[in-house]
């Protein structure tokens, strides 16, 4: 009988241990499921918000602000965002070919690797903007040569028509002979001249 009691104690202990292991597994599984659902929902919400920003940019009414907008990798070819506030917006790898951003505020905006070919940035504020490895081939950052500074009032017109690039990071930005710079702009040696 003593042997049987020992076996019963061991069997009871194994049952209790199995129950505890099952309980801990269920708790860990529940927590893991909750965390994964939270993370998936957060990612969906981020994607939804980003799509809202893109829709707003594509259908911009001239009034709503796009400050701090998440427009990464957005296809914004030919969009007209004249006078838009895109300060501190995330435009990394965005396609802004032939976009019109005259007098737009892009102060502190992240435009790394953005495709800005033939975009118009006349009088835009690009102060402290990150333009590393951006494609600036044919981009207008100053008064276009055919506009004629004399017609617009001489040197003052040229300065006012130029984009503000103070503190902008142009390291590795691609340019060509068609890129229009502000008159007297000191082109940094960190830009890459490529063929037309």
N, C-alpha and C positions, 0 to 999 in steps of 0.2 A: 503494500500500500504506500509506503513511503516513496517508492520509485514512481508510482502513478501520480502522486501529488507533485513530484518534481517535473514530470512530463506535462502535467496540466499547467503548472506555472510557466514552463517554457512555451507551451502552445499559446497560453494567454498573452505572454509577453510578445510573441511573434505576431499575434493578432493585433495587439495594441500598436506595435511598431509599424505594421502594415497600414493600419488606419492612419497613424500620424504621417507616414510618408505620403499616403494618398491625399491627406488633407493639405500638407505643405505643397504638393504638386499642383493641387487644384488652386490654391492661393496664388502660387507663382504663375500658373497658366492664366488665371484671371487678370493678374496685374499686367502680364505681357500682352494680352489681348487688348486691355484698356489703353496701354501705352501705344501699341501699334495703331489702334483706331484713332487715337489723338493725333499721332504723327501724320497719318494718311489724311485726316480731315484738315490738318494745318496746311499740308501741301496742296490740297484741293483749293483751300481758301486763298492761298498765295497765288495759285494759277488763276483763279477767278478774278482776284484783285488786279493782277497784271493785265488780264484781258480787258477789264474795265478801263484801265489806263490807256491801253492801245486803242480801244473804241473811242475814248474821249479825244485822243490825239488825231485820229483819222476823221472825226466829225467835229473838230474844234469849232466852237461858236464865237471865238474871239474874246470871251469873257472868263471862262473857267480857268483856274490855275492848274498847271501841270507840275508845280513845284514838288520835288522829291518823287516824281513819278517813276515807276519801275517799267521801263520800256526796253529791257534787254532783249536783243535779237529780234526786235519788232520790225516788220516790213512797213516802213513809212515812206516809201518812194513817192516823190512828187507832192508830199503833203505840204500844205500852206499853214505855217505856224507863225506868221508875222505878228510881232509884238507879244508873243507868248512868254509866260514865265515858266521856264524849264530849269530854274535854279536847282542845283544839286540833284538833278534827275539822273537816273541810271540808264544810259543809252549805249552800254557796252554791246558791241557787235550789231548794233541796229543798222538797218539799211535806210539811209536818208538821201539816196541819190536823187539829185534834182529837187530836193526839198527847198522851200522858201522859208528862211528863218530870219528875215530882215528885222532888225531892232528887237530880236528876241533876247531874253535874259537866260544865258546858259552858265551863269556864274557858278563855279565849283562843280559843274556837271561832269559825269564820267562818260567820255566818248571813246574809250579804248577800243581799238580795232573796229570802230564804226566806219561804214562805207559812206563817205560824204562827197563822193564825186559829183562835181557840178552843182553842189548845193550853194545857195545864196545866203551868206552871213553878213551882208552889208549892215553896218551900224549895230551888229549884235554884240552883246557883252559875253565874251568867253573868258573873262578874268578867272584865273586859277582853275580853268577847265583842264581835264585830263584827256589829251588827244594822242596819247602814246599809241603808235602803230595804226593810227587812223588813216584812211585813204582820202587824201585831200587833192587828188588829181583833178584839176579844172575847177576847184572850189573858189568861190568869190569871197575873199576876206577883206577886200578894199574896193576902191572905186574902179569900175571897169574902164579900160583904156578908151573904148569908143564913147563913153559918156561925156568926156571932155570936161576937165576940171574948170576951165575958163568959163564955160557956159553956166556952171553951177556956182560960180563965185570964187574961183581961185583956190588957194591952199586951204582955206577954212572948210570949204565943201569937201575937199579930199579927206581931211582929218575927220570930219563928221560922218563921212560915208564909210569909214574904215571900222572893222570889227576891233573890239578891245581884247587884245591877246595878252594883257599884262599878267605875268605869272603862269600863263598856260604852259603845260608840259607837252612839247611836240616831239619828244624823243621817239625816233623810229617812224615818224609819220611819213607817208609816201606823198610826194609832190611831183609835179611836172611843170613844163614851161607854160602851161595854160592856167596854173594856179595863180590867182590874182591876190596880191598882198597889198597891205596899206603902203602908201608911198613912204619911203624911208624906213620901213620895217627891217630890222636887223634879223635876217634869217639865221636861226641857230644851225650849227654844223651837225646837229644830231638828227636832222631830217634826212630822208633818203630820196634822192632824185631818181625817178624812173622815167622810162620813155613814154611818149604820148600815146 
